[in-house]
Amino acid sequence: MSKGGLYGFFARAFLIALIVVSMIVYFIVQDLTTLIIVFLSGAVLFFCISYYLMLWNQSRIIRSGVLEVDIMKDQDFKNLMFKYFEKHGYNLDLADEDIIIERDNETSIVRAKKDIDMEEVESLIEILESDNHISKAIVATTKELDFWSIHDALELWDREKLIDRLSKVNGRKIILDTVQCVECGSGLIERQKKFETVLGCPKCNWYTN
């Protein structure tokens, strides 16, 4: 479930529960003041939990490194995904624009592109169906995909799923070891910019937004 879907479900469930509890309390005590106190207490609790969820999601996004991915070139994104699967113990190989990963006698093909369309997904399915050695295909992208998986052996990693996967392995740290400055080609380090920590170049003034 996406962040928006999860928050919407939580908000509706909490609101329904608050109304039900308030009605039960009023039915028991028959006192309007108590009803108002219960309802306001629930509202305060709701906003506290919502604020916590917002901070948690922001932390998850920052840890994933997806904000840096947004300004990467496709080749850098591909290198990042290469490092991701390498960190998970896969044997890896490169095939044109794709990454071939193998583990536990299962071989998969990965296409990592920031912007991908249905035509490219279909071309990946053709490779999947024509090569008996490949059992699964993965599409990794920073886009919010507006189509569902159209093949049983195809996994779609859209922006939300990418954030979830990268945040678990601290994708931001992987980027530090993978991506180069777009201005001078140096490796990146964490730099302080106003009230936030960003990835920047130690040799020039370039930094991620």
N, C-alpha and C positions, 0 to 999 in steps of 0.2 A: 504494500500500500504506500502511495506517495505521501510526502509531507502534508500536502494540502488535503488529501483524502483522510489521512490519520487525524489531522487537527479538526476537520469537519465532523468526523465520527465522534471524536472526544467531546466537542462542543455540544452536539445534539444529545449525546448520551448523558452528559452532565446536566444540561438544562432540563431534560425530562426527569432525571433523578431528583433535581432540586425542587421542581414543581410537585412531584409526588410526595417527597418528604415534607414539604411545606403544608400540603393539604392534610397529610396524616397528623402533623403537629397541631394544626388548627382544629381538626376534628376532635383531637384528644383534649386540648386545653381550652378551646373556644375563646382564645384571647388574640386580638389583632396585633397587639404590641409584640407578643412572642413570635407571631407569624412573621412580622417585619424583621425582627432580630435574626431569626433563622434564615430568612431569604437573603438578607444583606450579608450574613456570615458566609453563606454559600457563594454569593457573588464575589466576595473578597477572595475566598479560596480558589474560585475559578480563575480569577485574574492572576493570582500568584502562580498557579500551575501553568497557565498560558505563558507567563513571562519566563518561567523555568524552561519550558519546551522551546521557546524562541531562542534562549541562550544556548541550550543544548544543540539545537539545529545549526546555529551559527558556528559553534565550536566544531561540529562535525564537518561542515563545509570547509572551514579553514584548514582543518587537519587533513582533509582529503586532497587539498591542493587544486581543486577544480577551478578556482578563480585564476590560478596561474595557467592552467590548461586552456582557459578561454582565450588567452593571448599567445598561445604556442602556435608554431607551425605544425602541420600534420606530421612531419617527420619526427619532431620532438615528442608529439603525442604517441606516436608509434613506439619510440624508444622507451617512453614511460611505461607503456603496456608490456613491452618486452621485459623490463626490469620487474614489473609486477608479477608476471608469470614465473620469471626466474626465481623470485623470492619465495614462490610457492612450490619450488622443487621440480618444475617442469624442465624437460629437455627441449631446447628451442632451435628453430632454424628459420631463415627468412626466405620467402618465395615472392619475388616481385613486390607488390604492395601489402602482402599479407605476412602474418607470423604463423608458423607451424609449431604447435606445442604437443608434447607427448609425455604421458605419465600413466603408469599402471597399464601398459599395453593399449592405451586409448590415444588416438591421434586426432587433434582438432585443428581447425584453421580459424585464425582470428583476423578480422579486419578492423583496424582502429583508425577512424577518421572523424574529425570534429563535425563535419557536415556530410551527411550521407543520405541518399535518396533511395527510393524503392527499386530503381533500375540496378543500382549497385548491389542491393540485397539479393535481388533475383540472380545476378551473375554469380554471387557467392553460393547460392543454392545449386546452381548448375555445376559448379566445381564439386560441391558436396555430393551430388548425385552421380557424377561421372567418375569419381575417384573412390574405389572401394576401401582404400586404406584410411580414409578420413571418416570418422564416425560422428563428428559434431562440428558446427560452425558457430562462431561468436562474433557479433557486431558490437563494437564499443564506440560510443559517440557522446558528445556533449549536448546533443540536441534532445529535446523532448519529443520522442517519436510519436507520430500520430497514426501509426499502424501497428497491428499485432503481429506476433510471430506467425509466419505462414508455412512453416515446416516444423515437424516434430523434433528434428535434430538441430534446430536453429535457436540460439539464445540471443535476445536483444538486450544489450546493456545501454539503456538510455541515460540521461543526465542523473536522474535520481538513483538508479541502480549503480552508476559509476561512482557517485558520491559515497554510497554505502560501502562499496567494495574498497575504494581507496582510503576511506577514513579508517578502516580496520587495520590497515598496514602503514598508516601515516604517509599517505601519498606525497604530502608536502616535503617530507624528508627525502623521498626517492627523487623528487624533482631537483632537489639541491645537488644530488649526485649525477643527474642526468642532463639537465637543460643548461644551455649556455646563454650568455647575454646576447640579445639581438643586435646590440650596438658594436661590441668589440670581441665577442666570442669567448669571454672568460667564464669560469664557473660562477654560480650564484651563491650568495650567503644571505642570512636573515639580517635585515636592516630595520631600524626604527624610523617610522614615518608618522609624525604627529603622535597619535595615541594608539597606533597599531603597528604590528610587526609584518613587514612585507619581504618578499624576496628581491634582492638587488645585487648589483655588480660591485665588487670591491675596487675595480679599476676605473670605473666611470660613474656617472650619476644616474644611470638607467635603473629603474625599479619597476616591479609589477604594480598595477593600479589596484 
